[in-house]
Amino acid sequence: MSLVIDDAHIGAVKTYFMEQCETINDIKNKYVTAMENLIETGIMEGDTSEALKVFLEKIKCDLGDNTATPWLMSAQVERLCDNFITKVDKADKQIY
C-alpha cells in the first residue's frame, strides 16, 4: 500500500480557503458599513439606536481582535498547507 500526496490538490485547497477568507472579509466590511448607515440614517434615536451602537462597537472590537480575522485565518491556512507539503517531502526523503 502506498500513500500518494497530491501537491496540486493541497495547493488548490489552500487557494480555495484563502479565497473564502477574502469573501468573508468583504462581507464583514459590507455588514459594518450597512450597520453604520442604518444607525446614521435609519434609526438615529432611542433605545434601539443605542442598542445598535453598542452592538456595532462590539462587532468592531471583535474584528479588531486579530485572533480570528479572515486575513489571519487565511495566513494560517496558507502556512498549514505549505508546512504539510514540506513535512511530507522531508519524511519522504528519509524513507527513500
C-alpha positions in Angstrom: 0.0 0.0 0.0 1.3 3.4 -0.8 0.3 6.9 0.2 0.1 9.5 -2.6 0.1 13.2 -1.7 -1.1 15.4 -4.5 0.7 18.7 -4.0 -1.6 20.3 -6.6 -4.6 19.3 -4.7 -3.2 20.8 -1.4 -2.4 24.0 -3.4 -6.0 24.1 -4.7 -7.4 23.6 -1.2 -5.2 26.4 0.1 -6.3 28.7 -2.7 -10.0 27.8 -2.1 -9.7 28.6 1.7 -7.8 31.8 1.1 -10.5 33.0 -1.4 -13.2 32.1 1.1 -11.4 34.1 3.8 -11.3 37.1 1.4 -15.0 36.7 0.7 -15.8 36.6 4.5 -13.7 39.8 4.9 -15.6 41.5 2.1 -19.0 40.5 3.6 -17.9 41.6 7.1 -16.9 45.1 5.7 -20.2 45.4 3.9 -22.1 44.4 7.0 -20.3 47.0 9.2 -21.0 49.7 6.5 -24.7 48.7 6.4 -25.0 48.9 10.1 -23.3 52.3 10.2 -25.7 53.6 7.6 -28.7 52.2 9.5 -27.6 53.9 12.6 -26.8 57.2 10.9 -29.8 57.5 8.7 -32.5 55.0 9.7 -32.6 54.6 13.5 -31.0 57.7 14.8 -32.6 58.0 18.3 -34.0 55.9 21.1 -33.3 52.6 22.8 -33.0 50.7 19.5 -30.4 53.2 18.2 -28.4 53.0 21.4 -28.5 49.1 21.3 -27.4 49.1 17.7 -24.5 51.4 18.5 -23.4 49.1 21.3 -23.8 46.1 19.0 -21.7 47.7 16.2 -19.0 48.7 18.6 -18.9 45.1 19.9 -18.6 43.9 16.3 -15.8 46.3 15.6 -14.0 45.4 18.8 -14.2 41.7 17.9 -13.0 42.4 14.4 -10.1 44.4 15.8 -9.0 41.3 17.8 -6.7 39.7 15.2 -7.0 36.2 16.6 -9.9 35.3 14.3 -9.9 37.8 11.4 -10.3 36.4 7.9 -6.8 37.6 7.0 -5.3 35.8 9.9 -7.2 32.6 9.1 -6.1 32.9 5.5 -2.4 33.2 6.6 -2.8 30.2 8.9 -4.3 28.1 6.1 -1.5 29.1 3.8 1.1 28.2 6.4 -0.5 24.9 7.3 -0.8 23.8 3.7 2.8 24.8 2.9 4.2 23.2 6.1 2.2 20.0 5.4 3.8 19.6 1.9 7.3 20.4 3.3 6.9 17.9 6.1 5.7 15.2 3.8 8.5 15.9 1.4 11.1 15.7 4.2 9.6 12.5 5.5 9.5 11.0 2.0 13.2 11.7 1.5 14.0 10.0 4.8 12.2 6.8 3.6 13.9 6.7 0.3 
